[in-house]
């Protein structure tokens, strides 16, 4: 079972074009590209999220844990 010939690929291409239409494929690829860009932006935003500047602006339902270091005498 060798690799597919040019005729196999042409038949597959024709079937894909019949199923999805000429205009649908570029639209689908554009949507995929937008999804990838959004994913990369989300990953970059997650790494560079600054901490809140003012502790008074934290939401009411958030829980914080204050840690105080033991003093060495």
mmCIF file as Biopython writes it, N, C-alpha, C and O atoms, coordinates in Angstrom:
data_model
#
loop_
_atom_site.group_PDB
_atom_site.id
_atom_site.type_symbol
_atom_site.label_atom_id
_atom_site.label_alt_id
_atom_site.label_comp_id
_atom_site.label_asym_id
_atom_site.label_entity_id
_atom_site.label_seq_id
_atom_site.pdbx_PDB_ins_code
_atom_site.Cartn_x
_atom_site.Cartn_y
_atom_site.Cartn_z
_atom_site.occupancy
_atom_site.B_iso_or_equiv
_atom_site.auth_seq_id
_atom_site.auth_asym_id
_atom_site.pdbx_PDB_model_num
ATOM 1   N N  . UNK A ? 1  ? 0.841   -1.173 0.000  1.0 0.0 1  A 1 
ATOM 2   C CA . UNK A ? 1  ? 0.000   0.000  0.000  1.0 0.0 1  A 1 
ATOM 3   C C  . UNK A ? 1  ? 0.888   1.238  0.000  1.0 0.0 1  A 1 
ATOM 4   O O  . UNK A ? 1  ? 1.182   1.751  1.079  1.0 0.0 1  A 1 
ATOM 5   N N  . UNK A ? 2  ? 1.307   1.718  -1.082 1.0 0.0 2  A 1 
ATOM 6   C CA . UNK A ? 2  ? 2.170   2.891  -1.178 1.0 0.0 2  A 1 
ATOM 7   C C  . UNK A ? 2  ? 1.425   4.171  -0.839 1.0 0.0 2  A 1 
ATOM 8   O O  . UNK A ? 2  ? 0.307   4.148  -0.324 1.0 0.0 2  A 1 
ATOM 9   N N  . UNK A ? 3  ? 2.063   5.264  -1.138 1.0 0.0 3  A 1 
ATOM 10  C CA . UNK A ? 3  ? 1.430   6.558  -0.873 1.0 0.0 3  A 1 
ATOM 11  C C  . UNK A ? 3  ? 0.348   6.831  -1.914 1.0 0.0 3  A 1 
ATOM 12  O O  . UNK A ? 3  ? 0.280   6.164  -2.946 1.0 0.0 3  A 1 
ATOM 13  N N  . UNK A ? 4  ? -0.480  7.803  -1.633 1.0 0.0 4  A 1 
ATOM 14  C CA . UNK A ? 4  ? -1.563  8.130  -2.544 1.0 0.0 4  A 1 
ATOM 15  C C  . UNK A ? 4  ? -1.016  8.826  -3.785 1.0 0.0 4  A 1 
ATOM 16  O O  . UNK A ? 4  ? -0.041  9.573  -3.707 1.0 0.0 4  A 1 
ATOM 17  N N  . UNK A ? 5  ? -1.641  8.580  -4.917 1.0 0.0 5  A 1 
ATOM 18  C CA . UNK A ? 5  ? -1.214  9.221  -6.157 1.0 0.0 5  A 1 
ATOM 19  C C  . UNK A ? 5  ? -1.898  10.578 -6.300 1.0 0.0 5  A 1 
ATOM 20  O O  . UNK A ? 5  ? -2.733  10.955 -5.478 1.0 0.0 5  A 1 
ATOM 21  N N  . UNK A ? 6  ? -1.540  11.290 -7.332 1.0 0.0 6  A 1 
ATOM 22  C CA . UNK A ? 6  ? -2.124  12.594 -7.595 1.0 0.0 6  A 1 
ATOM 23  C C  . UNK A ? 6  ? -3.628  12.464 -7.828 1.0 0.0 6  A 1 
ATOM 24  O O  . UNK A ? 6  ? -4.389  13.340 -7.417 1.0 0.0 6  A 1 
ATOM 25  N N  . UNK A ? 7  ? -4.058  11.412 -8.464 1.0 0.0 7  A 1 
ATOM 26  C CA . UNK A ? 7  ? -5.485  11.209 -8.747 1.0 0.0 7  A 1 
ATOM 27  C C  . UNK A ? 7  ? -6.283  11.038 -7.451 1.0 0.0 7  A 1 
ATOM 28  O O  . UNK A ? 7  ? -7.405  11.533 -7.343 1.0 0.0 7  A 1 
ATOM 29  N N  . UNK A ? 8  ? -5.712  10.345 -6.480 1.0 0.0 8  A 1 
ATOM 30  C CA . UNK A ? 8  ? -6.397  10.188 -5.194 1.0 0.0 8  A 1 
ATOM 31  C C  . UNK A ? 8  ? -6.615  11.556 -4.540 1.0 0.0 8  A 1 
ATOM 32  O O  . UNK A ? 8  ? -7.705  11.848 -4.047 1.0 0.0 8  A 1 
ATOM 33  N N  . UNK A ? 9  ? -5.577  12.385 -4.538 1.0 0.0 9  A 1 
ATOM 34  C CA . UNK A ? 9  ? -5.679  13.701 -3.918 1.0 0.0 9  A 1 
ATOM 35  C C  . UNK A ? 9  ? -6.671  14.590 -4.662 1.0 0.0 9  A 1 
ATOM 36  O O  . UNK A ? 9  ? -7.396  15.356 -4.028 1.0 0.0 9  A 1 
ATOM 37  N N  . UNK A ? 10 ? -6.718  14.505 -5.978 1.0 0.0 10 A 1 
ATOM 38  C CA . UNK A ? 10 ? -7.684  15.288 -6.741 1.0 0.0 10 A 1 
ATOM 39  C C  . UNK A ? 10 ? -9.117  14.879 -6.428 1.0 0.0 10 A 1 
ATOM 40  O O  . UNK A ? 10 ? -9.999  15.731 -6.314 1.0 0.0 10 A 1 
ATOM 41  N N  . UNK A ? 11 ? -9.348  13.586 -6.291 1.0 0.0 11 A 1 
ATOM 42  C CA . UNK A ? 11 ? -10.687 13.102 -5.942 1.0 0.0 11 A 1 
ATOM 43  C C  . UNK A ? 11 ? -11.080 13.584 -4.550 1.0 0.0 11 A 1 
ATOM 44  O O  . UNK A ? 11 ? -12.218 14.007 -4.344 1.0 0.0 11 A 1 
ATOM 45  N N  . UNK A ? 12 ? -10.165 13.526 -3.603 1.0 0.0 12 A 1 
ATOM 46  C CA . UNK A ? 12 ? -10.437 14.002 -2.242 1.0 0.0 12 A 1 
ATOM 47  C C  . UNK A ? 12 ? -10.732 15.505 -2.271 1.0 0.0 12 A 1 
ATOM 48  O O  . UNK A ? 12 ? -11.652 15.965 -1.596 1.0 0.0 12 A 1 
ATOM 49  N N  . UNK A ? 13 ? -9.968  16.263 -3.039 1.0 0.0 13 A 1 
ATOM 50  C CA . UNK A ? 13 ? -10.185 17.700 -3.141 1.0 0.0 13 A 1 
ATOM 51  C C  . UNK A ? 13 ? -11.562 18.012 -3.721 1.0 0.0 13 A 1 
ATOM 52  O O  . UNK A ? 13 ? -12.252 18.906 -3.232 1.0 0.0 13 A 1 
ATOM 53  N N  . UNK A ? 14 ? -11.960 17.286 -4.751 1.0 0.0 14 A 1 
ATOM 54  C CA . UNK A ? 14 ? -13.278 17.497 -5.355 1.0 0.0 14 A 1 
ATOM 55  C C  . UNK A ? 14 ? -14.381 17.182 -4.354 1.0 0.0 14 A 1 
ATOM 56  O O  . UNK A ? 14 ? -15.358 17.926 -4.267 1.0 0.0 14 A 1 
ATOM 57  N N  . UNK A ? 15 ? -14.250 16.114 -3.610 1.0 0.0 15 A 1 
ATOM 58  C CA . UNK A ? 15 ? -15.265 15.747 -2.611 1.0 0.0 15 A 1 
ATOM 59  C C  . UNK A ? 15 ? -15.362 16.821 -1.530 1.0 0.0 15 A 1 
ATOM 60  O O  . UNK A ? 15 ? -16.463 17.183 -1.114 1.0 0.0 15 A 1 
ATOM 61  N N  . UNK A ? 16 ? -14.226 17.328 -1.075 1.0 0.0 16 A 1 
ATOM 62  C CA . UNK A ? 16 ? -14.226 18.375 -0.046 1.0 0.0 16 A 1 
ATOM 63  C C  . UNK A ? 16 ? -14.895 19.634 -0.591 1.0 0.0 16 A 1 
ATOM 64  O O  . UNK A ? 16 ? -15.693 20.259 0.108  1.0 0.0 16 A 1 
ATOM 65  N N  . UNK A ? 17 ? -14.579 20.014 -1.831 1.0 0.0 17 A 1 
ATOM 66  C CA . UNK A ? 17 ? -15.193 21.201 -2.415 1.0 0.0 17 A 1 
ATOM 67  C C  . UNK A ? 17 ? -16.695 21.034 -2.587 1.0 0.0 17 A 1 
ATOM 68  O O  . UNK A ? 17 ? -17.448 21.991 -2.406 1.0 0.0 17 A 1 
ATOM 69  N N  . UNK A ? 18 ? -17.139 19.833 -2.934 1.0 0.0 18 A 1 
ATOM 70  C CA . UNK A ? 18 ? -18.578 19.588 -3.089 1.0 0.0 18 A 1 
ATOM 71  C C  . UNK A ? 18 ? -19.283 19.665 -1.740 1.0 0.0 18 A 1 
ATOM 72  O O  . UNK A ? 18 ? -20.376 20.223 -1.638 1.0 0.0 18 A 1 
ATOM 73  N N  . UNK A ? 19 ? -18.662 19.108 -0.708 1.0 0.0 19 A 1 
ATOM 74  C CA . UNK A ? 19 ? -19.297 19.102 0.610  1.0 0.0 19 A 1 
ATOM 75  C C  . UNK A ? 19 ? -19.336 20.484 1.247  1.0 0.0 19 A 1 
ATOM 76  O O  . UNK A ? 19 ? -20.363 20.886 1.795  1.0 0.0 19 A 1 
ATOM 77  N N  . UNK A ? 20 ? -18.231 21.212 1.180  1.0 0.0 20 A 1 
ATOM 78  C CA . UNK A ? 20 ? -18.141 22.482 1.899  1.0 0.0 20 A 1 
ATOM 79  C C  . UNK A ? 20 ? -18.369 23.702 1.010  1.0 0.0 20 A 1 
ATOM 80  O O  . UNK A ? 20 ? -18.695 24.770 1.528  1.0 0.0 20 A 1 
ATOM 81  N N  . UNK A ? 21 ? -18.216 23.587 -0.271 1.0 0.0 21 A 1 
ATOM 82  C CA . UNK A ? 21 ? -18.374 24.738 -1.162 1.0 0.0 21 A 1 
ATOM 83  C C  . UNK A ? 21 ? -17.097 25.553 -1.228 1.0 0.0 21 A 1 
ATOM 84  O O  . UNK A ? 21 ? -16.224 25.450 -0.366 1.0 0.0 21 A 1 
ATOM 85  N N  . UNK A ? 22 ? -17.006 26.375 -2.282 1.0 0.0 22 A 1 
ATOM 86  C CA . UNK A ? 22 ? -15.788 27.159 -2.473 1.0 0.0 22 A 1 
ATOM 87  C C  . UNK A ? 22 ? -15.621 28.235 -1.416 1.0 0.0 22 A 1 
ATOM 88  O O  . UNK A ? 22 ? -14.495 28.482 -0.985 1.0 0.0 22 A 1 
ATOM 89  N N  . UNK A ? 23 ? -16.673 28.876 -0.987 1.0 0.0 23 A 1 
ATOM 90  C CA . UNK A ? 23 ? -16.571 29.994 -0.052 1.0 0.0 23 A 1 
ATOM 91  C C  . UNK A ? 23 ? -16.420 29.582 1.396  1.0 0.0 23 A 1 
ATOM 92  O O  . UNK A ? 23 ? -15.942 30.363 2.219  1.0 0.0 23 A 1 
ATOM 93  N N  . UNK A ? 24 ? -16.819 28.373 1.714  1.0 0.0 24 A 1 
ATOM 94  C CA . UNK A ? 24 ? -16.822 27.936 3.111  1.0 0.0 24 A 1 
ATOM 95  C C  . UNK A ? 24 ? -15.417 27.640 3.632  1.0 0.0 24 A 1 
ATOM 96  O O  . UNK A ? 24 ? -15.133 27.884 4.805  1.0 0.0 24 A 1 
ATOM 97  N N  . UNK A ? 25 ? -14.537 27.119 2.783  1.0 0.0 25 A 1 
ATOM 98  C CA . UNK A ? 25 ? -13.203 26.724 3.235  1.0 0.0 25 A 1 
ATOM 99  C C  . UNK A ? 25 ? -12.373 27.934 3.690  1.0 0.0 25 A 1 
ATOM 100 O O  . UNK A ? 25 ? -11.790 27.869 4.772  1.0 0.0 25 A 1 
ATOM 101 N N  . UNK A ? 26 ? -12.287 29.043 2.918  1.0 0.0 26 A 1 
ATOM 102 C CA . UNK A ? 26 ? -11.539 30.203 3.420  1.0 0.0 26 A 1 
ATOM 103 C C  . UNK A ? 26 ? -12.139 30.784 4.703  1.0 0.0 26 A 1 
ATOM 104 O O  . UNK A ? 26 ? -11.412 31.238 5.585  1.0 0.0 26 A 1 
ATOM 105 N N  . UNK A ? 27 ? -13.460 30.764 4.796  1.0 0.0 27 A 1 
ATOM 106 C CA . UNK A ? 27 ? -14.113 31.250 6.008  1.0 0.0 27 A 1 
ATOM 107 C C  . UNK A ? 27 ? -13.737 30.384 7.210  1.0 0.0 27 A 1 
ATOM 108 O O  . UNK A ? 27 ? -13.475 30.897 8.298  1.0 0.0 27 A 1 
ATOM 109 N N  . UNK A ? 28 ? -13.712 29.087 7.005  1.0 0.0 28 A 1 
ATOM 110 C CA . UNK A ? 28 ? -13.336 28.155 8.065  1.0 0.0 28 A 1 
ATOM 111 C C  . UNK A ? 28 ? -11.892 28.364 8.488  1.0 0.0 28 A 1 
ATOM 112 O O  . UNK A ? 28 ? -11.591 28.357 9.682  1.0 0.0 28 A 1 
ATOM 113 N N  . UNK A ? 29 ? -10.991 28.552 7.523  1.0 0.0 29 A 1 
ATOM 114 C CA . UNK A ? 29 ? -9.579  28.785 7.842  1.0 0.0 29 A 1 
ATOM 115 C C  . UNK A ? 29 ? -9.402  30.118 8.582  1.0 0.0 29 A 1 
ATOM 116 O O  . UNK A ? 29 ? -8.562  30.222 9.476  1.0 0.0 29 A 1 
ATOM 117 N N  . UNK A ? 30 ? -10.185 31.129 8.217  1.0 0.0 30 A 1 
ATOM 118 C CA . UNK A ? 30 ? -10.131 32.407 8.934  1.0 0.0 30 A 1 
ATOM 119 C C  . UNK A ? 30 ? -10.568 32.257 10.374 1.0 0.0 30 A 1 
ATOM 120 O O  . UNK A ? 30 ? -9.982  32.861 11.272 1.0 0.0 30 A 1 
ATOM 121 N N  . UNK A ? 31 ? -11.594 31.457 10.598 1.0 0.0 31 A 1 
ATOM 122 C CA . UNK A ? 31 ? -12.055 31.206 11.961 1.0 0.0 31 A 1 
ATOM 123 C C  . UNK A ? 31 ? -11.000 30.466 12.777 1.0 0.0 31 A 1 
ATOM 124 O O  . UNK A ? 31 ? -10.812 30.748 13.960 1.0 0.0 31 A 1 
ATOM 125 N N  . UNK A ? 32 ? -10.316 29.524 12.145 1.0 0.0 32 A 1 
ATOM 126 C CA . UNK A ? 32 ? -9.247  28.793 12.836 1.0 0.0 32 A 1 
ATOM 127 C C  . UNK A ? 32 ? -8.119  29.754 13.210 1.0 0.0 32 A 1 
ATOM 128 O O  . UNK A ? 32 ? -7.590  29.693 14.320 1.0 0.0 32 A 1 
ATOM 129 N N  . UNK A ? 33 ? -7.750  30.643 12.279 1.0 0.0 33 A 1 
ATOM 130 C CA . UNK A ? 33 ? -6.686  31.609 12.551 1.0 0.0 33 A 1 
ATOM 131 C C  . UNK A ? 33 ? -7.072  32.545 13.696 1.0 0.0 33 A 1 
ATOM 132 O O  . UNK A ? 33 ? -6.238  32.858 14.545 1.0 0.0 33 A 1 
ATOM 133 N N  . UNK A ? 34 ? -8.331  32.995 13.727 1.0 0.0 34 A 1 
ATOM 134 C CA . UNK A ? 34 ? -8.784  33.858 14.817 1.0 0.0 34 A 1 
ATOM 135 C C  . UNK A ? 34 ? -8.728  33.121 16.155 1.0 0.0 34 A 1 
ATOM 136 O O  . UNK A ? 34 ? -8.369  33.703 17.178 1.0 0.0 34 A 1 
ATOM 137 N N  . UNK A ? 35 ? -9.086  31.839 16.137 1.0 0.0 35 A 1 
ATOM 138 C CA . UNK A ? 35 ? -9.027  31.049 17.365 1.0 0.0 35 A 1 
ATOM 139 C C  . UNK A ? 35 ? -7.611  30.902 17.877 1.0 0.0 35 A 1 
ATOM 140 O O  . UNK A ? 35 ? -7.369  30.987 19.080 1.0 0.0 35 A 1 
ATOM 141 N N  . UNK A ? 36 ? -6.673  30.681 16.969 1.0 0.0 36 A 1 
ATOM 142 C CA . UNK A ? 36 ? -5.273  30.551 17.374 1.0 0.0 36 A 1 
ATOM 143 C C  . UNK A ? 36 ? -4.764  31.869 17.940 1.0 0.0 36 A 1 
ATOM 144 O O  . UNK A ? 36 ? -4.075  31.879 18.961 1.0 0.0 36 A 1 
ATOM 145 N N  . UNK A ? 37 ? -5.097  32.989 17.286 1.0 0.0 37 A 1 
ATOM 146 C CA . UNK A ? 37 ? -4.669  34.300 17.783 1.0 0.0 37 A 1 
ATOM 147 C C  . UNK A ? 37 ? -5.260  34.581 19.161 1.0 0.0 37 A 1 
ATOM 148 O O  . UNK A ? 37 ? -4.569  35.106 20.034 1.0 0.0 37 A 1 
ATOM 149 N N  . UNK A ? 38 ? -6.521  34.239 19.362 1.0 0.0 38 A 1 
ATOM 150 C CA . UNK A ? 38 ? -7.152  34.456 20.666 1.0 0.0 38 A 1 
ATOM 151 C C  . UNK A ? 38 ? -6.500  33.592 21.743 1.0 0.0 38 A 1 
ATOM 152 O O  . UNK A ? 38 ? -6.320  34.032 22.879 1.0 0.0 38 A 1 
ATOM 153 N N  . UNK A ? 39 ? -6.150  32.366 21.379 1.0 0.0 39 A 1 
ATOM 154 C CA . UNK A ? 39 ? -5.494  31.469 22.333 1.0 0.0 39 A 1 
ATOM 155 C C  . UNK A ? 39 ? -4.132  32.029 22.723 1.0 0.0 39 A 1 
ATOM 156 O O  . UNK A ? 39 ? -3.788  32.045 23.905 1.0 0.0 39 A 1 
ATOM 157 N N  . UNK A ? 40 ? -3.353  32.488 21.745 1.0 0.0 40 A 1 
ATOM 158 C CA . UNK A ? 40 ? -2.031  33.047 22.047 1.0 0.0 40 A 1 
ATOM 159 C C  . UNK A ? 40 ? -2.155  34.308 22.901 1.0 0.0 40 A 1 
ATOM 160 O O  . UNK A ? 40 ? -1.369  34.515 23.826 1.0 0.0 40 A 1 
ATOM 161 N N  . UNK A ? 41 ? -3.148  35.153 22.587 1.0 0.0 41 A 1 
ATOM 162 C CA . UNK A ? 41 ? -3.350  36.359 23.372 1.0 0.0 41 A 1 
ATOM 163 C C  . UNK A ? 41 ? -3.744  36.013 24.803 1.0 0.0 41 A 1 
ATOM 164 O O  . UNK A ? 41 ? -3.276  36.646 25.749 1.0 0.0 41 A 1 
ATOM 165 N N  . UNK A ? 42 ? -4.595  35.019 24.961 1.0 0.0 42 A 1 
ATOM 166 C CA . UNK A ? 42 ? -4.997  34.592 26.298 1.0 0.0 42 A 1 
ATOM 167 C C  . UNK A ? 42 ? -3.844  34.033 27.100 1.0 0.0 42 A 1 
ATOM 168 O O  . UNK A ? 42 ? -3.743  34.276 28.303 1.0 0.0 42 A 1 
ATOM 169 N N  . UNK A ? 43 ? -2.974  33.287 26.446 1.0 0.0 43 A 1 
ATOM 170 C CA . UNK A ? 43 ? -1.804  32.750 27.140 1.0 0.0 43 A 1 
ATOM 171 C C  . UNK A ? 43 ? -0.853  33.871 27.536 1.0 0.0 43 A 1 
ATOM 172 O O  . UNK A ? 43 ? -0.273  33.830 28.621 1.0 0.0 43 A 1 
ATOM 173 N N  . UNK A ? 44 ? -0.683  34.868 26.675 1.0 0.0 44 A 1 
ATOM 174 C CA . UNK A ? 44 ? 0.199   35.990 26.989 1.0 0.0 44 A 1 
ATOM 175 C C  . UNK A ? 44 ? -0.394  36.839 28.110 1.0 0.0 44 A 1 
ATOM 176 O O  . UNK A ? 44 ? 0.342   37.298 28.984 1.0 0.0 44 A 1 
ATOM 177 N N  . UNK A ? 45 ? -1.704  37.057 28.102 1.0 0.0 45 A 1 
ATOM 178 C CA . UNK A ? 45 ? -2.344  37.838 29.150 1.0 0.0 45 A 1 
ATOM 179 C C  . UNK A ? 45 ? -2.252  37.137 30.496 1.0 0.0 45 A 1 
ATOM 180 O O  . UNK A ? 45 ? -2.109  37.790 31.529 1.0 0.0 45 A 1 
ATOM 181 N N  . UNK A ? 46 ? -2.332  35.820 30.491 1.0 0.0 46 A 1 
ATOM 182 C CA . UNK A ? 46 ? -2.262  35.059 31.735 1.0 0.0 46 A 1 
ATOM 183 C C  . UNK A ? 46 ? -0.892  35.197 32.381 1.0 0.0 46 A 1 
ATOM 184 O O  . UNK A ? 46 ? -0.797  35.271 33.606 1.0 0.0 46 A 1 
ATOM 185 N N  . UNK A ? 47 ? 0.168   35.232 31.583 1.0 0.0 47 A 1 
ATOM 186 C CA . UNK A ? 47 ? 1.521   35.336 32.117 1.0 0.0 47 A 1 
ATOM 187 C C  . UNK A ? 47 ? 1.836   36.740 32.620 1.0 0.0 47 A 1 
ATOM 188 O O  . UNK A ? 47 ? 2.649   36.894 33.531 1.0 0.0 47 A 1 
ATOM 189 N N  . UNK A ? 48 ? 1.216   37.760 32.052 1.0 0.0 48 A 1 
ATOM 190 C CA . UNK A ? 48 ? 1.569   39.131 32.375 1.0 0.0 48 A 1 
ATOM 191 C C  . UNK A ? 48 ? 0.494   39.861 33.166 1.0 0.0 48 A 1 
ATOM 192 O O  . UNK A ? 48 ? 0.445   41.091 33.137 1.0 0.0 48 A 1 
ATOM 193 N N  . UNK A ? 49 ? -0.357  39.146 33.861 1.0 0.0 49 A 1 
ATOM 194 C CA . UNK A ? 49 ? -1.414  39.783 34.638 1.0 0.0 49 A 1 
ATOM 195 C C  . UNK A ? 49 ? -0.811  40.388 35.907 1.0 0.0 49 A 1 
ATOM 196 O O  . UNK A ? 49 ? -0.270  39.661 36.740 1.0 0.0 49 A 1 
ATOM 197 N N  . UNK A ? 50 ? -0.898  41.714 36.060 1.0 0.0 50 A 1 
ATOM 198 C CA . UNK A ? 50 ? -0.326  42.341 37.259 1.0 0.0 50 A 1 
ATOM 199 C C  . UNK A ? 50 ? -1.235  42.129 38.466 1.0 0.0 50 A 1 
ATOM 200 O O  . UNK A ? 50 ? -2.445  41.963 38.306 1.0 0.0 50 A 1 
ATOM 201 N N  . UNK A ? 51 ? -0.673  42.131 39.655 1.0 0.0 51 A 1 
ATOM 202 C CA . UNK A ? 51 ? -1.501  42.004 40.854 1.0 0.0 51 A 1 
ATOM 203 C C  . UNK A ? 51 ? -2.313  43.284 41.053 1.0 0.0 51 A 1 
ATOM 204 O O  . UNK A ? 51 ? -1.953  44.325 40.505 1.0 0.0 51 A 1 
ATOM 205 N N  . UNK A ? 52 ? -3.386  43.229 41.816 1.0 0.0 52 A 1 
ATOM 206 C CA . UNK A ? 52 ? -4.189  44.434 42.041 1.0 0.0 52 A 1 
ATOM 207 C C  . UNK A ? 52 ? -3.350  45.511 42.726 1.0 0.0 52 A 1 
ATOM 208 O O  . UNK A ? 52 ? -2.576  45.216 43.637 1.0 0.0 52 A 1 
ATOM 209 N N  . UNK A ? 53 ? -3.504  46.750 42.287 1.0 0.0 53 A 1 
ATOM 210 C CA . UNK A ? 53 ? -2.706  47.858 42.823 1.0 0.0 53 A 1 
ATOM 211 C C  . UNK A ? 53 ? -3.168  48.257 44.222 1.0 0.0 53 A 1 
ATOM 212 O O  . UNK A ? 53 ? -2.351  48.620 45.068 1.0 0.0 53 A 1 
ATOM 213 N N  . UNK A ? 54 ? -4.460  48.190 44.462 1.0 0.0 54 A 1 
ATOM 214 C CA . UNK A ? 54 ? -5.001  48.637 45.737 1.0 0.0 54 A 1 
ATOM 215 C C  . UNK A ? 54 ? -5.775  47.473 46.367 1.0 0.0 54 A 1 
ATOM 216 O O  . UNK A ? 54 ? -6.712  46.965 45.752 1.0 0.0 54 A 1 
ATOM 217 N N  . UNK A ? 55 ? -5.409  47.044 47.567 1.0 0.0 55 A 1 
ATOM 218 C CA . UNK A ? 55 ? -6.145  45.930 48.190 1.0 0.0 55 A 1 
ATOM 219 C C  . UNK A ? 55 ? -7.594  46.258 48.495 1.0 0.0 55 A 1 
ATOM 220 O O  . UNK A ? 55 ? -8.400  45.344 48.671 1.0 0.0 55 A 1 
ATOM 221 N N  . UNK A ? 56 ? -7.953  47.542 48.565 1.0 0.0 56 A 1 
ATOM 222 C CA . UNK A ? 56 ? -9.337  47.921 48.842 1.0 0.0 56 A 1 
ATOM 223 C C  . UNK A ? 56 ? -10.252 47.641 47.659 1.0 0.0 56 A 1 
ATOM 224 O O  . UNK A ? 56 ? -11.473 47.633 47.819 1.0 0.0 56 A 1 
ATOM 225 N N  . UNK A ? 57 ? -9.687  47.410 46.467 1.0 0.0 57 A 1 
ATOM 226 C CA . UNK A ? 57 ? -10.503 47.184 45.275 1.0 0.0 57 A 1 
ATOM 227 C C  . UNK A ? 57 ? -10.757 45.709 45.017 1.0 0.0 57 A 1 
ATOM 228 O O  . UNK A ? 57 ? -11.342 45.359 43.992 1.0 0.0 57 A 1 
ATOM 229 N N  . UNK A ? 58 ? -10.326 44.823 45.935 1.0 0.0 58 A 1 
ATOM 230 C CA . UNK A ? 58 ? -10.572 43.397 45.742 1.0 0.0 58 A 1 
ATOM 231 C C  . UNK A ? 58 ? -12.047 43.107 45.946 1.0 0.0 58 A 1 
ATOM 232 O O  . UNK A ? 58 ? -12.694 43.784 46.746 1.0 0.0 58 A 1 
ATOM 233 N N  . UNK A ? 59 ? -12.596 42.130 45.255 1.0 0.0 59 A 1 
ATOM 234 C CA . UNK A ? 59 ? -14.018 41.797 45.420 1.0 0.0 59 A 1 
ATOM 235 C C  . UNK A ? 59 ? -14.340 41.364 46.849 1.0 0.0 59 A 1 
ATOM 236 O O  . UNK A ? 59 ? -13.475 40.881 47.580 1.0 0.0 59 A 1 
ATOM 237 N N  . UNK A ? 60 ? -15.591 41.548 47.224 1.0 0.0 60 A 1 
ATOM 238 C CA . UNK A ? 60 ? -16.029 41.257 48.586 1.0 0.0 60 A 1 
ATOM 239 C C  . UNK A ? 60 ? -15.925 39.763 48.891 1.0 0.0 60 A 1 
ATOM 240 O O  . UNK A ? 60 ? -15.585 39.389 50.013 1.0 0.0 60 A 1 
ATOM 241 N N  . UNK A ? 61 ? -16.211 38.910 47.916 1.0 0.0 61 A 1 
ATOM 242 C CA . UNK A ? 61 ? -16.231 37.473 48.157 1.0 0.0 61 A 1 
ATOM 243 C C  . UNK A ? 61 ? -14.854 36.818 48.079 1.0 0.0 61 A 1 
ATOM 244 O O  . UNK A ? 61 ? -14.730 35.618 48.323 1.0 0.0 61 A 1 
ATOM 245 N N  . UNK A ? 62 ? -13.822 37.584 47.744 1.0 0.0 62 A 1 
ATOM 246 C CA . UNK A ? 62 ? -12.509 36.957 47.620 1.0 0.0 62 A 1 
ATOM 247 C C  . UNK A ? 62 ? -11.930 36.685 48.996 1.0 0.0 62 A 1 
ATOM 248 O O  . UNK A ? 62 ? -12.140 37.448 49.939 1.0 0.0 62 A 1 
ATOM 249 N N  . UNK A ? 63 ? -11.209 35.603 49.093 1.0 0.0 63 A 1 
ATOM 250 C CA . UNK A ? 63 ? -10.589 35.227 50.352 1.0 0.0 63 A 1 
ATOM 251 C C  . UNK A ? 63 ? -9.091  35.481 50.237 1.0 0.0 63 A 1 
ATOM 252 O O  . UNK A ? 63 ? -8.460  35.084 49.257 1.0 0.0 63 A 1 
ATOM 253 N N  . UNK A ? 64 ? -8.528  36.141 51.236 1.0 0.0 64 A 1 
ATOM 254 C CA . UNK A ? 64 ? -7.096  36.384 51.257 1.0 0.0 64 A 1 
ATOM 255 C C  . UNK A ? 64 ? -6.519  35.776 52.518 1.0 0.0 64 A 1 
ATOM 256 O O  . UNK A ? 64 ? -7.179  35.680 53.552 1.0 0.0 64 A 1 
ATOM 257 N N  . UNK A ? 65 ? -5.289  35.375 52.402 1.0 0.0 65 A 1 
ATOM 258 C CA . UNK A ? 65 ? -4.586  34.806 53.538 1.0 0.0 65 A 1 
ATOM 259 C C  . UNK A ? 65 ? -3.391  35.699 53.816 1.0 0.0 65 A 1 
ATOM 260 O O  . UNK A ? 65 ? -2.519  35.860 52.963 1.0 0.0 65 A 1 
ATOM 261 N N  . UNK A ? 66 ? -3.349  36.275 55.001 1.0 0.0 66 A 1 
ATOM 262 C CA . UNK A ? 66 ? -2.224  37.122 55.374 1.0 0.0 66 A 1 
ATOM 263 C C  . UNK A ? 66 ? -1.173  36.264 56.058 1.0 0.0 66 A 1 
ATOM 264 O O  . UNK A ? 66 ? -1.470  35.504 56.980 1.0 0.0 66 A 1 
ATOM 265 N N  . UNK A ? 67 ? 0.049   36.398 55.595 1.0 0.0 67 A 1 
ATOM 266 C CA . UNK A ? 67 ? 1.146   35.627 56.160 1.0 0.0 67 A 1 
ATOM 267 C C  . UNK A ? 67 ? 2.100   36.595 56.822 1.0 0.0 67 A 1 
ATOM 268 O O  . UNK A ? 67 ? 2.588   37.536 56.196 1.0 0.0 67 A 1 
ATOM 269 N N  . UNK A ? 68 ? 2.356   36.360 58.077 1.0 0.0 68 A 1 
ATOM 270 C CA . UNK A ? 68 ? 3.306   37.198 58.812 1.0 0.0 68 A 1 
ATOM 271 C C  . UNK A ? 68 ? 4.492   36.320 59.199 1.0 0.0 68 A 1 
ATOM 272 O O  . UNK A ? 68 ? 4.341   35.254 59.796 1.0 0.0 68 A 1 
ATOM 273 N N  . UNK A ? 69 ? 5.659   36.800 58.841 1.0 0.0 69 A 1 
ATOM 274 C CA . UNK A ? 69 ? 6.865   36.047 59.149 1.0 0.0 69 A 1 
ATOM 275 C C  . UNK A ? 69 ? 7.161   36.144 60.644 1.0 0.0 69 A 1 
ATOM 276 O O  . UNK A ? 69 ? 6.940   37.182 61.267 1.0 0.0 69 A 1 
ATOM 277 N N  . UNK A ? 70 ? 7.660   35.057 61.202 1.0 0.0 70 A 1 
ATOM 278 C CA . UNK A ? 70 ? 8.047   35.061 62.607 1.0 0.0 70 A 1 
ATOM 279 C C  . UNK A ? 70 ? 9.287   35.948 62.795 1.0 0.0 70 A 1 
ATOM 280 O O  . UNK A ? 70 ? 10.232  35.899 62.008 1.0 0.0 70 A 1 
ATOM 281 N N  . UNK A ? 71 ? 9.252   36.745 63.845 1.0 0.0 71 A 1 
ATOM 282 C CA . UNK A ? 71 ? 10.410  37.594 64.102 1.0 0.0 71 A 1 
ATOM 283 C C  . UNK A ? 71 ? 11.486  36.774 64.789 1.0 0.0 71 A 1 
ATOM 284 O O  . UNK A ? 71 ? 11.202  35.988 65.693 1.0 0.0 71 A 1 
ATOM 285 N N  . UNK A ? 72 ? 12.715  36.963 64.358 1.0 0.0 72 A 1 
ATOM 286 C CA . UNK A ? 72 ? 13.857  36.259 64.955 1.0 0.0 72 A 1 
ATOM 287 C C  . UNK A ? 72 ? 14.442  37.166 66.032 1.0 0.0 72 A 1 
ATOM 288 O O  . UNK A ? 72 ? 14.764  38.327 65.777 1.0 0.0 72 A 1 
ATOM 289 N N  . UNK A ? 73 ? 14.575  36.613 67.254 1.0 0.0 73 A 1 
ATOM 290 C CA . UNK A ? 73 ? 15.110  37.399 68.371 1.0 0.0 73 A 1 
ATOM 291 C C  . UNK A ? 73 ? 16.504  37.031 68.666 1.0 0.0 73 A 1 
ATOM 292 O O  . UNK A ? 73 ? 17.112  37.593 69.578 1.0 0.0 73 A 1 
#
